[in-house]
Amino acid sequence: MKKISLSSPDITDVERKAVMDVLKTQTLSLGPKLQEFEGRFAKFAKRKYAVAVNSGTSALHLIVRALGIREGDEVITTPFSFIASSNCILYERAKPVFVDIDEETLNIDVKKIESKITKKTKAILAVDVFGNPANWDAILRIAKKHKLKVIEDSAEALGSSYKGKPCGSFGDAAVFAFYPNKQMTTGEGGVILTDDPKVEEACRSMANQGRKVKNGKWLEHIRLGYNYRLSEIECVLGIAQLKRVNELLRKRSRVAKMYDAKLKGVKGLELLKAAKGTKKSFFVYVVKLSKQYSRTQRGNIISRLAEQGIQCSTYFQTIHLQPFYREAFGFKRGDFPIAESVSDRTIALPFYNNLKGKDLDTVVKALKSLL
Ligand SMILES: Cc1ncc(COP(=O)(O)O)c(C=O)c1O
């Protein structure tokens, strides 16, 4: 049986050659390719500084630390995301304060943020979920009014824009992530973007074991640090992908449009829409089952598709209902009803740049017949 996978990276001979070439050099970490990747990325993202690290999670963790978020502080965030956007707050023993989502955009509901602000609130960490930009105007306005920092988790939104400005350019600091299912990949990797030289210096130093950024000695450590470095091998992959980024995004958008056209009007399905004034770059292609379907039925549909070789997934299971969060914080069903209702009905379909039309047709046909 032919398998149609959920995601697949778009790697060509250009990337393969770049990796082979760097392997012929003596510098496999902290070399010129890191600088080149960061320089190119900052330019692409329209930010002053880019600090490349070994994952999106590491990038978020360093931002939380660099912004001085500490034990007992509260950070307002969304429960409808990948777990890392909340775990990064826990790493510093701060508290994620969840706010339910907007049913249309699936992003944090900005109308519900202010009621959750307390004296302990230090930041808002918003996510551009599935590449759909959050309501940045409102988030920045609330943050300014209450003197809060803004962390932009754009891990899924490379190439998206909000009112003409690219995602990743709004917060005090932002991240993109480069796991192989993302719009571009370095295998594993992430990047911090900021215009603040202090945040840049702190993140760069912490990513490299707390060494001084300039004129430091290898065995001198001026602050608590980590090994969150991105190797030269990953950086050349990133450079090659970044040079092709318009092509990568175009191909992704083409596949999304094909799904849109074939699934439009299908009974039992709701297609996700980009919010007004935004341009969405697709991370995953997610459809929502209509409210008549239960979580169990959604699970059955995914299992039956899997039996036919079609790999789908439940993007996202809400963070507050993850076993660890339930146990540690006592969250329960009903705490964030909109996020839960959406999360119970979403299905991510196979989605990648080189998904063939006939495979996409197979997915659509199988899904329709199960509905
Ligand atoms: C919204 C969001 N934040 C953070 C991350 C973490 O990135 P990484 O897997 O590179 O650690 C991801 C990755 O899937 C993500 O989707």
The ligand as a Tripos MOL2 file, in Angstrom:
@<TRIPOS>MOLECULE
LIG
   16    16     1     0     0
SMALL
NO_CHARGES

@<TRIPOS>ATOM
      1 C1          4.2800   26.9520   17.9990 C.3       1 LIG1
      2 C2          5.5640   26.2390   18.2040 C.ar      1 LIG1
      3 N1          6.4180   26.6950   19.1320 N.ar      1 LIG1
      4 C3          7.5980   26.1170   19.3520 C.ar      1 LIG1
      5 C4          8.0000   25.0110   18.6420 C.ar      1 LIG1
      6 C5          9.2740   24.3450   19.0000 C.3       1 LIG1
      7 O1         10.1800   24.2040   17.9790 O.3       1 LIG1
      8 P1         11.2290   22.9880   17.9880 P.3       1 LIG1
      9 O2         10.4850   21.7430   17.6740 O.co2     1 LIG1
     10 O3         12.2090   23.3900   16.9420 O.co2     1 LIG1
     11 O4         11.8530   22.9450   19.3380 O.co2     1 LIG1
     12 C6          7.1570   24.4970   17.6510 C.ar      1 LIG1
     13 C7          7.5620   23.3220   16.8610 C.2       1 LIG1
     14 O5          6.8210   22.5420   16.3640 O.2       1 LIG1
     15 C8          5.9030   25.1080   17.4350 C.ar      1 LIG1
     16 O6          5.0460   24.6370   16.5230 O.3       1 LIG1
@<TRIPOS>BOND
     1     1     2 1
     2     2     3 ar
     3     2    15 ar
     4     3     4 ar
     5     4     5 ar
     6     5     6 1
     7     5    12 ar
     8     6     7 1
     9     7     8 1
    10     8     9 2
    11     8    10 1
    12     8    11 1
    13    12    13 1
    14    12    15 ar
    15    13    14 2
    16    15    16 1
@<TRIPOS>SUBSTRUCTURE
     1 LIG1         1 GROUP 0 **** ****
